[in-house]
Amino acid sequence: MLDTDKKWQGRVRGILRAELARRNLNYVDLADLLRAIGVEDTPKNLSNKIARGRFTAAFFMQCMRAIGCRIIHLDADE
C-alpha cells in the first residue's frame, strides 16, 4: 500500500471519529443507529473497521446517514 493511501485512510477515519465525537456517540450507539437503517454490524467490528480506516465509501455514507451528518467538511489545504 502506498503512503498516500495510508494518509487518506487516516483522514477518512478521522472524519468519521470526529463526527461521532461531535454527537457524543460510541460504537454501541453507532451499531444501534446503523441497525435502524438496515445495516447489521457489531460494536467490536465497527471499532476494528474504523480503527483500520479501510472501509468502503458505502460504509462511510451509511455511518454518516445513521448519525445524522448531512454536511462533511474537508480540509482543502492538506
C-alpha positions in Angstrom: 0.0 0.0 0.0 1.3 3.4 -0.8 1.9 6.1 1.9 -0.7 8.3 0.2 -3.3 5.6 0.7 -2.5 5.4 4.4 -2.8 9.2 4.7 -6.3 9.1 3.0 -7.4 6.2 5.2 -6.2 8.2 8.3 -8.2 11.3 7.1 -11.4 9.4 6.5 -11.1 7.6 9.8 -10.5 11.0 11.5 -13.6 12.5 9.8 -15.8 9.6 11.0 -14.4 9.6 14.5 -14.8 13.4 14.7 -18.4 13.2 13.7 -19.1 10.5 16.3 -17.4 12.6 18.9 -19.4 15.7 18.0 -22.5 13.8 18.7 -21.1 12.1 21.8 -21.7 8.6 20.2 -19.8 5.4 20.8 -19.6 2.2 18.8 -22.6 0.7 20.6 -24.6 3.8 19.6 -23.4 3.6 16.1 -24.3 -0.1 15.8 -27.8 0.8 17.0 -28.2 3.7 14.6 -26.9 1.6 11.7 -29.3 -1.2 12.6 -32.2 1.3 12.4 -31.3 1.9 8.7 -30.9 -1.8 8.0 -27.1 -2.3 8.4 -26.2 -5.0 10.8 -22.8 -4.8 12.5 -21.4 -5.3 16.0 -19.8 -2.6 18.1 -16.5 -4.6 18.1 -16.5 -5.0 14.3 -17.2 -1.3 13.9 -14.4 -0.4 16.2 -11.9 -2.6 14.3 -13.1 -1.4 10.9 -12.9 2.3 11.8 -9.5 1.8 13.6 -8.1 0.4 10.4 -9.5 3.2 8.3 -10.1 0.6 5.5 -13.8 0.6 4.7 -15.9 1.3 1.6 -17.4 4.6 0.7 -20.8 2.9 1.1 -20.0 2.1 4.7 -18.8 5.7 5.3 -22.0 7.1 3.8 -24.2 4.6 5.8 -22.5 5.8 9.0 -22.9 9.5 8.1 -26.6 8.9 7.3 -27.1 6.9 10.5 -25.6 9.5 12.8 -27.4 12.4 11.0 -24.4 14.0 9.4 -25.6 15.9 6.3 -22.5 18.0 5.6 -18.9 16.8 5.6 -16.2 19.4 5.8 -12.9 18.5 4.0 -9.7 20.5 4.6 -8.5 21.7 1.2 -5.0 22.6 2.5 -3.8 19.1 3.2 
